[in-house]
Amino acid sequence: MATKNQIQKTCILWMILLGCMFHLQANELPDKEKVLHTMINVNEYFIKKYADSTKPSHVGIVRPSNIWTRSVYYEGLMALYQIYPEERYYRYALEWAEFHQWNLRNGNTTRNADDQCCGQIYIDLYNMAPDPKKIRNIKTCMEQLIHSPEADDWSWIDAIQMSMPVFAKLGQLTGDSRYFEKMYQMYSFTRNNHGTKGLYNPEDGLWWRDADFLPPYKEPNGKNCYWSRGNGWVYAALVRILEIIPLDETHRDEYLADFCDMSEAVKKCQREDGFWNVSLHDPTHFGGKESSGTSLFVYGMAWGINNGVLDRETYLPVLLKAWNALMKEAVHPSGFLGWVQGTGKEPKDNQPVTYDKVPDFEDFGTGCFLLGASEIYKLQHPNKK
């Protein structure tokens, strides 16, 4: 007959075994085919609903379809196309770019980062089939910035994602390091100089959306206001430029340090259900699931793991928890993406955010999801190359 001590030891062993089994299950990589199927489904929902890629939006006012919201969608579409080169996807992007004559919303002299975002797609399409007309306008626009002494254009952190990768892509394409240097000057000014001491808080590893949210501004719980998607934009921008710039680029280590510090900060803010709140440090201020910021954090963390930048054991559970939450609780069977906060700049904008509510613009949320899913698709077991 087993003694009380033996029974206790047996129970402990079973608990350890069950814990190990749970750990293995929790860290099981997503099925690649299922990830791809979901990406295709989400994208099909969008391109069926918005079959005419040239049609402007009519949210409040008429806006041409080469605005930043649609450009972010095309960033995601290009990521999907790299994995699944469906001709229709290429045509959908090409028709959009040709309709706009490869130009920016306010012409090729605009300094507005939101206008420049479409240039990321123009450059991608150029790389697929080179033709000088495709990048003439975006090059003209960015060259005027290179030759301008000002570096304070990015006064809101969303701008970092809209414009920074354009510099990186042109620098890579042309071999002209001036693009990299100007990119750093503008990033550094936003980080360290806008407002009082910049929009980045190294103590928290997070960014204020713009100078309006610098202290003494506080959230209702008395903490700093860090908007989820705003920080997601910066996180994604760092991924996109680190993917492009040379390993020996002068400022690469600084970008990498910011990415790693942000990763640690974002990890600490994750909700129990895997999502992130719109207000990263105040879960009581319009707290709840939100898919666009969560997708951008998934994008960054998955890239960090895939490229050996982030510790796999530390970040994989966080990443998979977020991805599984998006899959189970945000993606509708139709491909519609729920829990997306519409356009804005802070937690209170476009509330309430719900599973069924269609945001004012559907394009950027879809793009964020496709970016995140594209890196999830690339996840491999550590013993595989």
C-alpha positions as CSV (number, residue, x, y, z in Angstrom):
1,M,0.0,0.0,0.0
2,A,1.4,3.4,-1.0
3,T,2.4,5.7,1.8
4,K,1.2,9.3,2.1
5,N,4.7,10.5,1.1
6,Q,4.7,8.2,-2.0
7,I,1.2,9.5,-3.0
8,Q,2.4,13.1,-2.7
9,K,5.5,12.4,-4.8
10,T,3.3,10.8,-7.5
11,C,0.9,13.8,-7.5
12,I,3.9,16.1,-7.9
13,L,5.2,14.1,-10.8
14,W,1.9,14.1,-12.5
15,M,1.6,17.9,-12.0
16,I,5.0,18.4,-13.5
17,L,4.1,16.1,-16.5
18,L,0.8,17.9,-17.1
19,G,2.6,21.3,-16.8
20,C,5.2,20.2,-19.4
21,M,2.4,19.0,-21.7
22,F,0.5,22.3,-21.3
23,H,3.8,24.2,-22.0
24,L,4.4,22.2,-25.2
25,Q,0.8,22.7,-26.3
26,A,0.9,26.4,-25.5
27,N,4.1,26.8,-27.5
28,E,3.1,24.6,-30.4
29,L,3.7,26.6,-33.6
30,P,0.7,27.4,-35.7
31,D,0.0,25.3,-38.8
32,K,1.4,27.1,-41.8
33,E,-1.4,26.1,-44.1
34,K,-4.0,27.3,-41.6
35,V,-2.2,30.6,-41.3
36,L,-2.0,31.0,-45.0
37,H,-5.7,30.1,-45.4
38,T,-6.6,32.7,-42.9
39,M,-4.5,35.3,-44.6
40,I,-6.2,34.5,-47.9
41,N,-9.6,34.6,-46.3
42,V,-9.1,38.0,-44.7
43,N,-7.7,39.4,-47.9
44,E,-10.5,38.0,-50.0
45,Y,-13.1,39.6,-47.8
46,F,-11.4,43.0,-48.4
47,I,-10.8,42.8,-52.1
48,K,-14.3,41.5,-52.8
49,K,-15.9,44.3,-50.7
50,Y,-13.5,46.9,-52.2
51,A,-13.2,45.5,-55.7
52,D,-12.5,48.9,-57.3
53,S,-9.1,49.7,-55.9
54,T,-9.3,53.2,-57.4
55,K,-12.5,54.3,-55.7
56,P,-12.0,57.1,-53.1
57,S,-13.4,56.8,-49.6
58,H,-16.3,58.9,-48.4
59,V,-15.7,58.9,-44.7
60,G,-16.7,62.4,-43.7
61,I,-15.0,63.8,-46.8
62,V,-13.8,62.3,-50.1
63,R,-10.3,61.0,-49.9
64,P,-8.3,59.4,-52.8
65,S,-7.4,55.7,-52.4
66,N,-3.7,56.4,-52.2
67,I,-4.0,57.7,-48.6
68,W,-2.1,56.1,-45.8
69,T,-5.0,53.8,-44.7
70,R,-5.0,52.0,-48.1
71,S,-1.3,52.1,-48.4
72,V,-0.9,50.2,-45.1
73,Y,-3.3,47.6,-46.6
74,Y,-1.0,47.2,-49.5
75,E,2.0,46.8,-47.2
76,G,0.1,43.7,-45.9
77,L,-0.9,42.6,-49.4
78,M,2.8,42.7,-50.5
79,A,3.7,40.6,-47.5
80,L,1.0,38.0,-48.5
81,Y,2.1,38.1,-52.1
82,Q,5.7,37.2,-51.1
83,I,4.3,34.0,-49.5
84,Y,1.5,33.4,-52.0
85,P,2.2,35.1,-55.4
86,E,-1.4,35.2,-56.6
87,E,-1.5,37.2,-59.9
88,R,-4.8,38.9,-58.8
89,Y,-3.0,40.4,-55.8
90,Y,-0.3,41.9,-58.0
91,R,-2.9,43.3,-60.5
92,Y,-5.0,44.7,-57.6
93,A,-1.9,46.7,-56.5
94,L,-0.7,47.6,-60.0
95,E,-4.1,49.0,-61.1
96,W,-4.2,51.1,-57.9
97,A,-0.7,52.5,-58.5
98,E,-1.3,53.2,-62.2
99,F,-4.6,54.9,-61.5
100,H,-2.8,57.3,-59.3
101,Q,0.0,57.7,-61.8
102,W,2.5,56.6,-59.2
103,N,1.9,59.9,-57.4
104,L,1.2,61.0,-53.9
105,R,-2.1,62.3,-52.5
106,N,-0.9,65.9,-52.4
107,G,1.7,65.7,-55.2
108,N,5.5,65.0,-55.1
109,T,6.4,68.1,-53.0
110,T,4.4,67.0,-50.0
111,R,6.2,66.7,-46.6
112,N,3.3,64.9,-45.0
113,A,4.3,61.4,-44.0
114,D,0.8,60.1,-44.5
115,D,1.0,61.0,-48.2
116,Q,4.4,59.3,-48.5
117,C,3.3,55.9,-47.3
118,C,2.1,54.8,-50.8
119,G,5.7,55.1,-51.9
120,Q,6.5,51.9,-50.1
121,I,4.2,50.0,-52.5
122,Y,5.4,51.9,-55.5
123,I,9.0,50.8,-54.7
124,D,7.9,47.2,-54.2
125,L,6.2,47.2,-57.5
126,Y,9.2,48.8,-59.2
127,N,11.4,46.0,-57.8
128,M,9.1,43.4,-59.4
129,A,9.2,45.1,-62.8
130,P,11.6,48.1,-63.0
131,D,10.3,51.2,-64.7
132,P,11.6,54.7,-63.8
133,K,8.1,56.2,-63.9
134,K,7.1,54.1,-60.9
135,I,9.5,55.7,-58.4
136,R,10.0,59.1,-60.0
137,N,7.5,60.9,-57.8
138,I,8.4,59.2,-54.6
139,K,12.1,59.8,-55.2
140,T,11.5,63.5,-56.0
141,C,9.5,63.8,-52.8
142,M,12.1,62.2,-50.6
143,E,15.1,63.9,-52.2
144,Q,13.6,67.3,-51.3
145,L,13.7,66.1,-47.7
146,I,17.3,65.0,-48.0
147,H,18.3,68.5,-49.3
148,S,16.2,70.2,-46.6
149,P,17.8,71.1,-43.2
150,E,14.6,70.5,-41.4
151,A,14.1,67.2,-39.6
152,D,11.0,67.9,-37.5
153,D,8.3,66.6,-40.0
154,W,7.4,63.5,-37.9
155,S,5.5,65.3,-35.1
156,W,3.3,62.3,-34.5
157,I,4.6,58.8,-34.1
158,D,2.4,57.2,-36.8
159,A,4.5,59.1,-39.3
160,I,7.5,57.0,-38.5
161,Q,5.8,54.0,-40.0
162,M,4.4,55.9,-42.9
163,S,7.6,57.5,-44.1
164,M,10.7,55.9,-42.5
165,P,10.6,52.6,-44.6
166,V,10.4,54.7,-47.8
167,F,13.8,56.2,-46.9
168,A,15.2,52.7,-46.2
169,K,13.8,51.2,-49.4
170,L,15.2,54.0,-51.5
171,G,18.6,53.8,-49.8
172,Q,18.7,50.1,-50.5
173,L,17.6,50.6,-54.1
174,T,19.9,53.4,-55.0
175,G,22.9,52.6,-52.8
176,D,22.8,56.3,-51.7
177,S,23.5,56.5,-47.9
178,R,22.0,59.9,-47.7
179,Y,18.6,58.3,-47.5
180,F,19.7,56.4,-44.4
181,E,21.2,59.4,-42.8
182,K,18.2,61.7,-43.3
183,M,16.0,58.9,-42.0
184,Y,18.0,58.8,-38.8
185,Q,18.0,62.5,-38.4
186,M,14.2,62.6,-38.6
187,Y,13.7,59.6,-36.4
188,S,16.1,61.0,-33.8
189,F,14.4,64.4,-33.8
190,T,11.0,62.8,-33.1
191,R,12.5,60.5,-30.5
192,N,14.6,63.0,-28.6
193,N,13.4,66.5,-29.4
194,H,9.7,66.9,-30.3
195,G,7.8,68.4,-27.5
196,T,10.1,68.8,-24.5
197,K,12.5,65.8,-24.6
198,G,11.1,63.9,-27.4
199,L,8.2,61.5,-27.9
200,Y,10.0,58.4,-26.6
201,N,10.2,57.6,-22.9
202,P,13.2,55.3,-22.4
203,E,12.1,54.7,-18.8
204,D,9.0,52.9,-20.0
205,G,10.3,51.8,-23.4
206,L,7.2,53.3,-25.1
207,W,6.2,56.4,-27.1
208,W,3.7,59.2,-26.6
209,R,1.6,59.6,-29.7
210,D,2.4,63.3,-30.0
211,A,3.3,66.3,-27.8
212,D,-0.4,66.6,-26.7
213,F,0.1,63.5,-24.5
214,L,3.4,64.4,-22.9
215,P,3.3,64.9,-19.1
216,P,1.5,66.4,-17.2
217,Y,-1.1,64.7,-19.4
218,K,-2.2,61.4,-17.7
219,E,-4.6,58.6,-18.2
220,P,-7.5,58.3,-15.7
221,N,-5.5,55.9,-13.6
222,G,-2.7,58.5,-13.3
223,K,-0.2,56.8,-15.7
224,N,1.3,58.0,-18.9
225,C,-0.9,57.7,-22.0
226,Y,0.7,55.2,-24.5
227,W,-1.7,54.4,-27.3
228,S,-1.5,50.8,-28.5
229,R,-1.6,51.3,-32.3
230,G,0.7,54.4,-32.2
231,N,3.4,52.3,-30.5
232,G,2.6,49.5,-33.0
233,W,3.3,51.8,-35.8
234,V,6.8,52.6,-34.4
235,Y,7.4,48.9,-33.7
236,A,6.5,47.9,-37.2
237,A,8.6,50.7,-38.7
238,L,11.7,49.4,-36.9
239,V,11.0,45.9,-38.2
240,R,10.7,47.2,-41.7
241,I,13.9,49.2,-41.7
242,L,15.9,46.6,-39.9
243,E,14.9,44.2,-42.6
244,I,16.3,46.5,-45.2
245,I,19.3,48.5,-44.0
246,P,22.8,47.0,-44.2
247,L,24.1,45.2,-41.2
248,D,26.9,47.8,-40.9
249,E,24.6,50.8,-41.3
250,T,25.8,53.5,-38.8
251,H,22.7,53.7,-36.7
252,R,21.5,50.1,-36.9
253,D,22.4,49.3,-33.3
254,E,20.4,52.2,-32.0
255,Y,17.3,51.1,-33.9
256,L,17.9,47.6,-32.7
257,A,18.2,48.7,-29.1
258,D,14.9,50.6,-29.3
259,F,13.2,47.6,-30.9
260,C,14.4,45.4,-28.0
261,D,13.4,47.8,-25.3
262,M,10.0,48.3,-26.9
263,S,9.6,44.5,-27.1
264,E,10.2,44.2,-23.3
265,A,7.8,47.0,-22.6
266,V,5.0,45.6,-24.9
267,K,5.4,42.2,-23.4
268,K,4.6,43.6,-19.9
269,C,1.4,45.2,-21.2
270,Q,-0.2,42.1,-22.7
271,R,-3.7,41.3,-21.5
272,E,-4.5,37.9,-20.1
273,D,-6.6,37.0,-23.2
274,G,-3.6,37.7,-25.5
275,F,-4.7,41.1,-26.9
276,W,-3.5,44.5,-25.9
277,N,-5.7,47.4,-24.7
278,V,-5.9,50.6,-26.7
279,S,-4.3,52.3,-23.6
280,L,-1.2,50.2,-22.8
281,H,-0.8,51.4,-19.2
282,D,-4.5,52.0,-18.3
283,P,-6.7,49.0,-18.8
284,T,-9.7,50.9,-17.3
285,H,-9.6,53.5,-20.1
286,F,-11.7,52.0,-22.9
287,G,-10.1,48.7,-22.0
288,G,-10.8,45.7,-24.1
289,K,-9.6,43.7,-27.1
290,E,-8.1,45.6,-30.0
291,S,-6.8,44.0,-33.2
292,S,-4.8,46.6,-35.1
293,G,-2.3,47.3,-32.3
294,T,-2.2,43.6,-31.4
295,S,-1.4,42.6,-35.0
296,L,1.5,45.1,-35.2
297,F,2.9,43.7,-32.0
298,V,2.6,40.2,-33.4
299,Y,4.4,41.4,-36.5
300,G,7.3,42.8,-34.5
301,M,7.7,39.9,-32.1
302,A,7.5,37.3,-34.7
303,W,10.1,39.1,-36.8
304,G,12.3,39.4,-33.8
305,I,12.1,35.7,-33.1
306,N,12.5,34.7,-36.7
307,N,15.7,36.8,-37.0
308,G,17.2,35.8,-33.7
309,V,16.8,39.3,-32.2
310,L,14.4,38.3,-29.5
311,D,14.9,35.4,-27.1
312,R,12.6,32.7,-28.3
313,E,11.8,31.1,-25.0
314,T,10.9,34.5,-23.5
315,Y,8.8,35.9,-26.4
316,L,7.3,32.9,-28.2
317,P,4.6,32.3,-25.5
318,V,3.6,36.0,-25.6
319,L,3.5,35.9,-29.4
320,L,1.4,32.7,-29.7
321,K,-1.0,33.9,-27.0
322,A,-1.6,37.0,-29.1
323,W,-1.9,35.2,-32.4
324,N,-4.3,32.6,-31.0
325,A,-6.4,35.4,-29.6
326,L,-6.6,37.0,-33.0
327,M,-7.5,33.8,-34.7
328,K,-10.1,32.7,-32.2
329,E,-11.7,36.0,-31.3
330,A,-11.1,38.5,-34.1
331,V,-11.2,36.8,-37.4
332,H,-14.8,36.2,-38.6
333,P,-15.6,33.1,-40.8
334,S,-16.2,35.7,-43.6
335,G,-12.7,37.1,-43.3
336,F,-13.9,40.3,-41.6
337,L,-11.6,41.4,-38.8
338,G,-13.3,42.4,-35.6
339,W,-12.1,44.5,-32.6
340,V,-10.3,47.1,-34.9
341,Q,-10.3,50.6,-33.5
342,G,-11.0,53.1,-36.3
343,T,-8.9,56.1,-37.2
344,G,-7.8,58.4,-34.4
345,K,-4.9,59.2,-32.1
346,E,-5.9,58.0,-28.6
347,P,-7.9,55.4,-26.6
348,K,-11.2,57.3,-26.7
349,D,-11.4,57.6,-30.5
350,N,-13.8,55.6,-32.5
351,Q,-15.2,53.8,-29.5
352,P,-16.7,51.4,-28.8
353,V,-14.5,48.8,-30.4
354,T,-16.4,45.5,-30.7
355,Y,-16.3,42.2,-32.5
356,D,-19.0,43.2,-35.1
357,K,-18.4,46.9,-35.5
358,V,-17.1,47.9,-38.9
359,P,-14.4,50.6,-38.4
360,D,-14.5,53.8,-40.4
361,F,-11.7,52.5,-42.6
362,E,-11.2,48.7,-42.9
363,D,-8.1,48.8,-45.0
364,F,-5.3,49.5,-42.4
365,G,-6.6,47.0,-39.9
366,T,-6.5,44.3,-42.7
367,G,-2.9,45.4,-43.6
368,C,-1.7,45.2,-40.0
369,F,-3.2,41.7,-39.7
370,L,-1.6,40.5,-42.9
371,L,1.8,41.9,-41.8
372,G,1.6,40.0,-38.5
373,A,0.4,36.8,-40.1
374,S,3.2,36.9,-42.7
375,E,5.8,36.7,-39.9
376,I,3.8,34.0,-38.1
377,Y,3.8,32.0,-41.3
378,K,7.6,32.1,-41.3
379,L,8.0,30.7,-37.7
380,Q,10.0,27.5,-37.6
381,H,11.1,25.1,-35.0
382,P,14.5,26.0,-33.6
383,N,16.2,22.9,-35.0
384,K,15.1,23.8,-38.6
385,K,16.7,26.4,-40.8
